């Protein structure tokens, strides 16, 4: 990971202005933040710079204001939550560049923290406009990117700024990049990938990339039904993309050529209606699904076999649930497999990296999010990384 400069590479920053890109896109309810995970992730970076005597200016977007000022999308909505997490006062600055910012920097003492307005209030942000980025850069001495979740966007505050100022990965970004490198960049084999979720169509690029990278591909969720149907299994009225059977078969063929074993469920949990503990609930072989039944989870025998697969692996990448985990008992396979992965990680035999919104929710539901080696909260960026794409915000730090 030596391609990146981190905070360890900084010299004396006393009195320097550090522009720190963070993710303040946090869930809100009635004007207050309900989940501070994202700012907690960046707190170590912000406090380390402040404690070293820098003037820290936070840069972030919030919502989708489409290049227009919009009072309901001001990042100042997050100010109280940010101050709570940091345990410091933060000065809100209603601009991102120009005299107001210059004046504010003059008021800030070394070690103080300011928050610049929503970068997306200006059209130049999403356009990655050089002049807009240069105006922001003019106020700073260094740029620190600590927002991996925004790294797949080539925007002014994520990509262009990194080319205009000495650029460093913040602590959260550094942790994320190290974890991802250990999972797919330079992993210890055998590598397993669990890919679940409703649709093959949303994860096509991921599946196509992974078959060439991993030794075991475990497919769960609704997308498993599409692969079963491609193999000639009658999946009844299960969620299934029948128009993608050719694509599914092409992925299975590619896996064969690459020496990647694809694991599809051979026993499944079915019901006639999607509801909690329905009377029609039963477990059966995949070849016994009736025309009026739908597959809602992977069966216990398949889960046991998959647990045995994980025991032979050294690395695991996980994205998406195995079944309809939001409703019991269709969470059983996801919970059981997640607990196996967590136990193997705790023993030290497995490096486990998971990411994506549903995945984080599923691992929290199983009570094991804290036991994985790394859980990424970045949805889109994590998926694009799983597709093998170079993320612009990361590439810009590599110079």
Beta strands, then each sheet from edge to edge (+ up, - down):
strand 1: 17-21
strand 2: 28-29
strand 3: 32-33
strand 4: 55-59
strand 5: 90-93
strand 6: 113-116
strand 7: 142-145
strand 8: 166-169
strand 9: 191-195
strand 10: 216-219
strand 11: 261-263
strand 12: 267-271
strand 13: 282-285
strand 14: 294-298
strand 15: 315-319
strand 16: 351-355
strand 17: 374-376
sheet 1: 5+ 6+ 4+ 1+ 7+ 8+
sheet 2: 2+ 3-
sheet 3: 11+ 10+ 9+ 15+ 16+ 17+
sheet 4: 13+ 12- 14+
end
